[in-house]
């Protein structure tokens, strides 16, 4: 069974709060796959990613992902 995950992308230097950043949704078969996708987003956008699996992502606690490759 797949679960929907929300990803918020905060680019380096962005001063907005997490609750002000809109999320994108993606389905994943398990949490490991969802985290791999989030790390890939972090690498591509050079950003910090907040991942949640609750429908109300603005109030849910999340997993923060960052993949620094310079």
C-alpha contacts under 8 A as a table, 3 or more apart, distances in Angstrom:
res1	aa1	res2	aa2	distance
1	X	29	X	6.14
2	X	27	X	6.01
2	X	28	X	5.32
2	X	29	X	4.32
2	X	30	X	6.91
3	X	27	X	5.45
3	X	28	X	5.61
3	X	29	X	6.31
3	X	30	X	7.19
3	X	53	X	7.39
4	X	25	X	6.46
4	X	26	X	5.65
4	X	27	X	4.35
4	X	28	X	6.52
4	X	53	X	6.16
5	X	25	X	5.61
5	X	26	X	5.45
5	X	27	X	6.00
5	X	28	X	7.27
5	X	34	X	7.18
5	X	51	X	6.68
5	X	52	X	5.69
5	X	53	X	4.50
5	X	54	X	7.37
6	X	23	X	5.72
6	X	24	X	5.58
6	X	25	X	4.61
6	X	26	X	6.60
6	X	50	X	7.94
6	X	51	X	5.55
6	X	52	X	5.17
6	X	53	X	6.06
6	X	54	X	7.69
6	X	55	X	7.92
6	X	57	X	6.75
7	X	23	X	5.21
7	X	24	X	5.28
7	X	25	X	6.33
7	X	26	X	7.87
7	X	38	X	7.17
7	X	49	X	6.45
7	X	50	X	5.67
7	X	51	X	4.72
7	X	52	X	6.76
8	X	18	X	7.62
8	X	21	X	6.36
8	X	22	X	6.28
8	X	23	X	4.59
8	X	24	X	6.59
8	X	49	X	5.60
8	X	50	X	5.11
8	X	51	X	6.60
9	X	21	X	7.43
9	X	23	X	7.50
9	X	42	X	7.72
9	X	47	X	6.43
9	X	48	X	6.12
9	X	49	X	4.88
9	X	50	X	6.75
10	X	14	X	6.23
10	X	18	X	7.81
10	X	21	X	7.56
10	X	47	X	5.52
10	X	48	X	5.24
10	X	49	X	6.26
11	X	14	X	5.52
11	X	45	X	6.95
11	X	46	X	6.63
11	X	47	X	4.34
11	X	48	X	6.42
12	X	46	X	7.00
12	X	47	X	5.52
12	X	48	X	7.30
16	X	20	X	6.31
16	X	21	X	7.16
17	X	20	X	5.45
17	X	21	X	7.00
18	X	21	X	5.41
18	X	58	X	7.43
19	X	22	X	7.81
19	X	58	X	5.07
19	X	59	X	7.71
23	X	57	X	7.75
27	X	34	X	7.87
28	X	31	X	7.19
28	X	33	X	6.22
28	X	34	X	5.62
29	X	33	X	6.89
29	X	34	X	7.85
30	X	33	X	5.59
30	X	34	X	6.49
31	X	34	X	4.94
31	X	35	X	6.14
32	X	35	X	5.16
32	X	36	X	6.24
33	X	36	X	5.07
33	X	37	X	6.26
34	X	37	X	5.15
34	X	38	X	6.26
35	X	38	X	4.95
35	X	39	X	6.16
35	X	51	X	7.94
35	X	65	X	7.86
36	X	39	X	5.16
36	X	40	X	6.21
37	X	40	X	5.05
37	X	41	X	6.31
38	X	41	X	5.04
38	X	42	X	6.24
38	X	49	X	6.46
38	X	51	X	7.17
38	X	65	X	6.66
39	X	42	X	4.96
39	X	43	X	6.20
39	X	49	X	7.67
39	X	65	X	6.08
39	X	66	X	6.35
39	X	67	X	5.82
40	X	43	X	5.10
40	X	44	X	6.19
40	X	67	X	7.74
41	X	44	X	5.17
41	X	45	X	6.03
41	X	46	X	7.93
41	X	47	X	7.75
41	X	49	X	7.41
42	X	45	X	5.43
42	X	46	X	5.32
42	X	47	X	4.85
42	X	48	X	5.78
42	X	49	X	5.99
42	X	65	X	6.97
42	X	66	X	5.56
42	X	67	X	5.60
42	X	68	X	7.90
43	X	46	X	5.09
43	X	47	X	7.04
43	X	66	X	7.52
43	X	67	X	5.38
43	X	68	X	6.68
43	X	69	X	6.98
44	X	47	X	7.94
46	X	67	X	7.55
46	X	68	X	7.12
47	X	66	X	6.63
47	X	67	X	7.95
48	X	64	X	6.91
48	X	65	X	5.81
48	X	66	X	4.90
48	X	67	X	7.88
49	X	64	X	5.63
49	X	65	X	4.97
49	X	66	X	6.34
50	X	62	X	5.89
50	X	63	X	5.59
50	X	64	X	4.59
50	X	65	X	6.31
51	X	62	X	5.32
51	X	63	X	5.10
51	X	64	X	6.38
51	X	65	X	7.64
52	X	57	X	6.08
52	X	60	X	6.82
52	X	61	X	6.86
52	X	62	X	4.76
52	X	63	X	6.52
53	X	57	X	7.41
53	X	62	X	7.96
54	X	57	X	5.71
54	X	60	X	6.37
56	X	59	X	5.98
56	X	60	X	6.35
57	X	60	X	5.11
57	X	61	X	7.80
